[in-house]
């Protein structure tokens, strides 16, 4: 009877958390405007089905956008496909998307609602449930519920799940691959190796970062096998090697199938590249080459699709060219190796971080005391090590740092560790004599784990519905996030519909100045006349602007624009003013009044 009651409580709690997640993501799919990258991803997905080709948006594999595009309504005016170009180094998807945006304006949002919901259910909700139930028997139903709650109410997942970006999909499918390999470790067979290859092939179709799995996963299998079984006969090692071949072959087949077998085995020397790494010295977006063309390496057939290799080349070229990055109020041309460590500390609820640290301690102590089952140890090995490798590969690539969503893979192992506090091992280890509970030792594991997950959910939900702009309390919260990070960490165009709502409520008749930092479109999006703010060097006073105007102006400015690039003119002078209003956390509204006669006496106009 008690077991039945616990099961009922478990399923009710799971249902409540899932309903909250679905309501939030449904709201996000309707409320949020297509972000900068979504504008390009959807036409690339439509192109995949319409022409049966994958050379649009080669910088990301096609799985997530292809699934999103299955629900795209192409009965009304469609994309201008003549804008597409297959030339190496070009990004035709952004030309297609921006052209469509300029024709549809705010109405474009309606095209994204259903594709977003399809992607959300495919990768966020479904994968969360499967993950939870796959590991439930290893760490208990309480920990299973905790993992699901962390996942479904994490602000970074709530921000990205109702989009057609590949980051949540890469995280979810990557976790499937980790769990599959963990199961293979304990019951190896050629069939399980093929299953691992199939799931890993799907992970390869979500994001290029997962290419490191060809090395990381076999390495983890070897580590777990040697650690858990101490030694293996030579024949068993030979069998593992044949399983690795099966795994790699299956993964490559799935990868090529996802790319529609588009020239699946080109010779390496037959391709043109734009990066110096693959193309040779002097290669860039306008100069292409192939450093392998005249060598024996150039005659080697490649098992990867042409577009996949060109995607790797495209990303490498962007890294080599470098871009401006922003962290802690400073711009840098290039990257910081600690950037994603800082974004994780800023954009993760503090209870989640604390829970992961405590859970890691519980795991280590449990292993030392031989309280942890081998299956649980291997599960954590496959959750943690691939995530760390992915995190490190993104952090150390150099070139630029922009988006915290690139390292979402770090969250599932963090959730699992935080949830492990409530596992049977945590219940046994976290026993204390507490005066108010009597003289006997009592476990605080479950109350502690539940408290942390509730506090984490509260921290996340307090910014509803603006999860993209989430920052935890210790970092200053979302109102001050623009002082720490930029790009999609706070504003990626997702709150443009909030600007439209604000404009309709205010009915402004005075001059309107706007810089939304979104495809160079400002008032054009809302069919209102606007001008751009004047750009002034660092240290310029706001009075230089006030001297140049004759009537009150209202300015709507993206918070990403409030720091000047080094040596460049900009609008950092607006930091001298307190915004009169805020639109979500992405835009500040300023009222700029002209200088009065008394204020302007004795001042010389220096505004150009």
Secondary structure, DSSP 8 states (H G I E B T S, - for coil): -HHHHHHHHHHHHHHHHHHHHHHHHHHHHHHS---TTHHHHHHHHHHHHHHS---SSTTS-SHHHHHHHTT---SSS---GGG----TT--HHHHHHHHHHHHHGGGGGGGTHHHHHHHIIIIIIHHHHHHHHHHHHHH-HHHHHHHHHHHHT-HHHHHHHTS--SHHHHHHHHHHHHHHHHHHHHS--HHHHHHHHHHHHHHHTT-GGGGGHHHHHHHHHHHHHHHHHS---HHHHHHHHHHHHHHHHHHHHHHHHHTTTTTTT-BGGG--B-SHHHH-TT--SS--B-TTTTSGGGGSB-SS-HHHHHHHHHHHHHHHH--EEEETTEEEES--TTHHHHHHHHHS-HHHHHHHHHHHHHHHHHHHTT-S-HHHHHHHHHHHHHHHHHHHHHHTS-S----GGGGTTHHHHHHHHHHHTTSHHHHHHSEEE-GGG-SSEEE-HHHHHHHHHHHHHHHHHTTTT-GGG---GGGT-GGGGGGTB-GGGT-SSTTHHHHHHHHHHH---S-EEEE--STT-SHHHHT---B----B-TT--THHHHTT-SS-EEEEEEGGGSS--TTS-BSGGGGGS--SEEETTTEEEEEE----HHHHTT------
